Amino acid sequence: MNDRIYLDHNATTPLDPEVREAMRPFLSERFGNPSSIYQEGMDARYGVEKARMQVAELLGCEEEEVIFTGGGSESDNAAIFGTLRALRERGRHIITSQIEHPAVLRTCQYLEKYEGYKVDYLPVDRDGRVGVEDVAAALRPDTALVTIMLANNETGAIQPIRELCARAHEQGVRFHTDAVQAAGKVPLSVGELGVELLSLSAHKFHGPKGMGVLYCKRGTELFPLIFGGGQERGLRAGTENVAGIVGTGHAAMLARRRLAEDAARLGELRDLLENQLLQRVPGARVLAGGAHRLPNTSLMTFANVPGVELVAEIDGLGVCASSGSACSAGTTKVSHVLSAMGVSRAEGLSAVRFSLGRDNTRQEIERAAAVVAECVERMRLEARPSGR
Ligand SMILES: Cc1ncc(COP(=O)(O)O)c(C=O)c1O
């Protein structure tokens, strides 16, 4: 497996060896329950609180504003349901965008269908950006929450959260952002963003899977998603996943420490990949190229080559990437993000996402570009009637 080139870091990242080492004792001898008042419990509590401090440093917030959860999806659900239940009196209107992750989109769809909420799904421009004025125009006296992602997982397009949030605040509406794809790739300061709620997922920044964070600004009333013991200030019941929390904290510390270097390097490698593919592959195009994007993410289309098949071809040659469409029930569906950007179905079917990570090397990127270019050329030749 070692000579494989992994370019799907927006799907998940490998656990950093340092993170694994930090977690290891909490999977064996430091097994106590953090709620126990004797030594073993206090030892586990120390691990949890140290991690909370590390996450607080990444986000530029107070430790008490950090809630550990079971992943990005849970954080998104907790932010949305928790807000609506706490603000029942305020109203039943939500503003979100058409390009959110299903953890937000499906939650909103559920609320619309079964709980009588009205949801505005804001459009995006051709580069996948939500318009600040669109949010302002959608706000109503009964709007309870605006939830718009910080960076899109497919395109990498970064939304103007500070400006969007300021508009919501002008009307006294609170703001949640799904920042799952942003951690470790762009600076994340909740003070600068201005948001009340923000979601993270540890496995997207070299931490463990099944671990997330919900930032909840002090004074923001929130109802829990999971009731039970008083863990996480009563906002997320259940005995803590101590090793997972310790790993999340350590990964947050590394993400903060390495951010400047990682972002600069990833940006260079991503540009190299795009330039090589644009030069070598006729009809190749970068989507969302006009947007401020995550430095590691590239969503490209290769005219007339099915993305799903291209992903399978390059997989056979050792390169991992993901397609911008998915097969279900015998038909291939273009992602909702591409549809929202106005990308045609024909072009959307040829989309492939490359998402780089801190361990990728220049040689890997050059090799991956060559593999993709060769595969596209071969597939196009084979698709021609005379090529068969
Ligand atoms: C933008 C975004 N939000 C939420 C999630 C869900 O995170 P998790 O896998 O930790 O539930 C993902 C994962 O792909 C994501 O990309």
The ligand as a MOL file (V3000), in Angstrom:
LIG
                    3D

  0  0  0     0  0            999 V3000
M  V30 BEGIN CTAB
M  V30 COUNTS 16 16 0 0 0
M  V30 BEGIN ATOM
M  V30 1 C -18.4510 19.8130 5.4300 0
M  V30 2 C -18.6840 18.5700 6.2290 0
M  V30 3 N -19.5300 18.5900 7.2610 0
M  V30 4 C -19.7700 17.5180 8.0170 0
M  V30 5 C -19.1470 16.3210 7.7520 0
M  V30 6 C -19.4540 15.1370 8.6180 0
M  V30 7 O -18.4010 14.8820 9.5080 0
M  V30 8 P -18.2860 13.4350 10.2180 0
M  V30 9 O -17.8020 12.4880 9.2010 0
M  V30 10 O -17.2850 13.6440 11.3170 0
M  V30 11 O -19.6240 13.1240 10.7530 0
M  V30 12 C -18.2560 16.2340 6.6830 0
M  V30 13 C -17.6120 14.9540 6.3410 0
M  V30 14 O -17.3900 14.6380 5.1850 0
M  V30 15 C -18.0090 17.3890 5.8990 0
M  V30 16 O -17.1730 17.3730 4.8690 0
M  V30 END ATOM
M  V30 BEGIN BOND
M  V30 1 1 1 2
M  V30 2 1 2 3
M  V30 3 2 2 15
M  V30 4 2 3 4
M  V30 5 1 4 5
M  V30 6 1 5 6
M  V30 7 2 5 12
M  V30 8 1 6 7
M  V30 9 1 7 8
M  V30 10 2 8 9
M  V30 11 1 8 10
M  V30 12 1 8 11
M  V30 13 1 12 13
M  V30 14 1 12 15
M  V30 15 2 13 14
M  V30 16 1 15 16
M  V30 END BOND
M  V30 END CTAB
M  END
